[in-house]
Amino acid sequence: MSVRTLVAAAAGLLLSVASPAAQPQWVDVIRNLRNPKPETRLDSLQKLESAAYVGAIEPVAELITDSDDRVQAAAIDAELTFFLTERVAGSRSLAGSGSKSRAQVAFDTGPLVRGAGIAPPILISRLIAAIRDENARVRFDAVHALGFIGEAPLGASESRALALELDHYDPIIRAATARVIGRLRAAEAGDKLIAGLSDSNALVRLYAIESLGWLRHERAAAALRDLVARGRGEEPAMALFALARIASQEDRERFRQRLADKSAAMRRSALEGVARVSDRDSLEAARKMAASDSSASVKLAGAFAVQLLGGDVQTHTIASMLVVDDLTAQAREYLFELGRTAVPGIESVLKVATDSRHRADLIQAVGYVGTLDDVPTLEPFLRDRDERVSRAAGHAIARLRR
């Protein structure tokens, strides 16, 4: 697909999901999505996916709950393509149960490779329904596709429907659901996540803790404090992370005490905590940790804390970390939380960045945290020689114009 086509697709996503009209050459292909023969439905799906024809988002969504597993898998795969700004690796076949699914890879890669289109309600509802599918791979792909395609905050009714899957008989689906709830900020699922703290599966418990933090679910604070008090390990560290996001003044001293913890995960969470409770007395400690901590993740958290506590501007430091694989998600979330104030730092890094992945991520980040005033800064990148960068610019501008 050419750069021109991809950029046009990015801008056209907003219109395509709102209009049922299809270009003449695609009318029969879309009609065949309703063909009684599974092979014909599959053929139509593959043609639409290969062309990344976003005008088919709604009719393809109907097939996510098709009676044929192959059709369901192809429909989910096509929807991923419609919303991705670039290809991601992963298994596209139900047969490869041992390989990492394309939906999971898209979810793990995150919102910086998601296009600007708005997912129609039918797509969200069908993905939630498919989480209850009898086929293990279909439901696994459905929940991760939901986490990638859906946007925060998830609506109240959708959040309640998704929360029901925290009682799924398959612990893999319970864990994935807990994780997706956090990504989509499905607030109505908070109380069900609290119940997940006592799940029989350790991974479910861990993601329930994490997502309670993303939701900033205050009613979970007491249970999270009990977990922190238990000592070391993944659950206490994740519980402190969740408390750092809830940011209750009651935990100020708890965060201070953990700044010198032996665990890097604890130190990172403690820094985020003192920053969000506006503990300016911890500013100097944050500066020192940002400069000299042995953990790169803690250094990044220190930069975030210095920024949030009103110290030296650190948004350029945070934006520069998007290029580091192990720090990309952490840096992205900090930039999203800082919002519009992060744009100058992002733009300063963009001027000197050379890696195409980094440049594309920086541009997409502006699309999430910027305003219409930032469109002129991004427009020159529509003509960039690097297709990844020009695609990112098209989607970022479309998102800002939403």
WOZI-V732456 format. One record per residue. N is the residue number from 1. RES is the residue in one small letter. PSI is psi in whole degrees, 0 to 359 (* if undefined). Layout:
BEGIN
n->[N	N]
res->[RES	RES]
psi->[PSI	PSI]
END
This chain:
BEGIN
n->[1	2	3	4	5	6	7	8	9	10	11	12	13	14	15	16	17	18	19	20	21	22	23	24	25	26	27	28	29	30	31	32	33	34	35	36	37	38	39	40	41	42	43	44	45	46	47	48	49	50	51	52	53	54	55	56	57	58	59	60	61	62	63	64	65	66	67	68	69	70	71	72	73	74	75	76	77	78	79	80	81	82	83	84	85	86	87	88	89	90	91	92	93	94	95	96	97	98	99	100	101	102	103	104	105	106	107	108	109	110	111	112	113	114	115	116	117	118	119	120	121	122	123	124	125	126	127	128	129	130	131	132	133	134	135	136	137	138	139	140	141	142	143	144	145	146	147	148	149	150	151	152	153	154	155	156	157	158	159	160	161	162	163	164	165	166	167	168	169	170	171	172	173	174	175	176	177	178	179	180	181	182	183	184	185	186	187	188	189	190	191	192	193	194	195	196	197	198	199	200	201	202	203	204	205	206	207	208	209	210	211	212	213	214	215	216	217	218	219	220	221	222	223	224	225	226	227	228	229	230	231	232	233	234	235	236	237	238	239	240	241	242	243	244	245	246	247	248	249	250	251	252	253	254	255	256	257	258	259	260	261	262	263	264	265	266	267	268	269	270	271	272	273	274	275	276	277	278	279	280	281	282	283	284	285	286	287	288	289	290	291	292	293	294	295	296	297	298	299	300	301	302	303	304	305	306	307	308	309	310	311	312	313	314	315	316	317	318	319	320	321	322	323	324	325	326	327	328	329	330	331	332	333	334	335	336	337	338	339	340	341	342	343	344	345	346	347	348	349	350	351	352	353	354	355	356	357	358	359	360	361	362	363	364	365	366	367	368	369	370	371	372	373	374	375	376	377	378	379	380	381	382	383	384	385	386	387	388	389	390	391	392	393	394	395	396	397	398	399	400	401	402]
res->[m	s	v	r	t	l	v	a	a	a	a	g	l	l	l	s	v	a	s	p	a	a	q	p	q	w	v	d	v	i	r	n	l	r	n	p	k	p	e	t	r	l	d	s	l	q	k	l	e	s	a	a	y	v	g	a	i	e	p	v	a	e	l	i	t	d	s	d	d	r	v	q	a	a	a	i	d	a	e	l	t	f	f	l	t	e	r	v	a	g	s	r	s	l	a	g	s	g	s	k	s	r	a	q	v	a	f	d	t	g	p	l	v	r	g	a	g	i	a	p	p	i	l	i	s	r	l	i	a	a	i	r	d	e	n	a	r	v	r	f	d	a	v	h	a	l	g	f	i	g	e	a	p	l	g	a	s	e	s	r	a	l	a	l	e	l	d	h	y	d	p	i	i	r	a	a	t	a	r	v	i	g	r	l	r	a	a	e	a	g	d	k	l	i	a	g	l	s	d	s	n	a	l	v	r	l	y	a	i	e	s	l	g	w	l	r	h	e	r	a	a	a	a	l	r	d	l	v	a	r	g	r	g	e	e	p	a	m	a	l	f	a	l	a	r	i	a	s	q	e	d	r	e	r	f	r	q	r	l	a	d	k	s	a	a	m	r	r	s	a	l	e	g	v	a	r	v	s	d	r	d	s	l	e	a	a	r	k	m	a	a	s	d	s	s	a	s	v	k	l	a	g	a	f	a	v	q	l	l	g	g	d	v	q	t	h	t	i	a	s	m	l	v	v	d	d	l	t	a	q	a	r	e	y	l	f	e	l	g	r	t	a	v	p	g	i	e	s	v	l	k	v	a	t	d	s	r	h	r	a	d	l	i	q	a	v	g	y	v	g	t	l	d	d	v	p	t	l	e	p	f	l	r	d	r	d	e	r	v	s	r	a	a	g	h	a	i	a	r	l	r	r]
psi->[136	163	316	317	318	317	320	322	320	313	328	349	320	327	323	325	345	347	133	353	138	150	145	319	347	355	311	326	316	322	322	354	340	7	138	342	122	322	324	320	318	316	317	318	317	323	316	321	317	325	355	46	94	346	350	11	312	310	327	326	327	329	359	336	30	159	344	125	323	321	317	313	318	324	316	318	319	317	322	315	320	332	352	143	349	163	144	150	161	161	135	10	141	340	329	63	340	350	162	131	151	324	319	319	317	316	314	324	320	184	346	354	16	135	176	358	150	126	125	153	323	326	316	316	322	324	319	317	323	344	340	9	151	334	124	319	324	311	326	314	323	314	323	325	321	315	331	313	322	158	145	145	141	142	160	312	321	322	318	321	319	321	332	333	355	350	12	146	338	116	333	319	323	317	313	321	315	318	315	323	318	315	319	3	49	82	323	351	1	312	326	327	323	319	329	346	339	19	152	343	129	322	322	315	318	314	331	318	310	314	331	327	314	325	348	49	99	331	348	354	316	316	323	322	321	321	318	321	346	344	229	175	177	317	314	320	318	326	321	323	315	317	326	330	324	323	55	139	337	339	6	309	326	318	316	316	332	359	333	17	150	333	126	323	320	317	319	312	322	319	315	322	310	330	316	339	8	45	84	341	343	5	315	321	320	319	313	319	325	331	326	6	150	344	129	323	321	320	316	318	325	318	318	316	317	317	312	331	4	21	211	147	129	6	328	323	315	314	327	338	353	335	346	115	314	347	356	309	318	313	319	313	325	316	318	319	322	334	217	331	343	345	312	319	318	314	325	323	323	328	333	352	140	333	130	322	316	315	317	318	319	317	315	323	320	323	330	322	351	192	179	333	342	355	314	329	328	335	321	334	347	336	13	146	337	119	324	318	316	324	314	319	318	316	320	318	318	321	317	328	354	*]
END
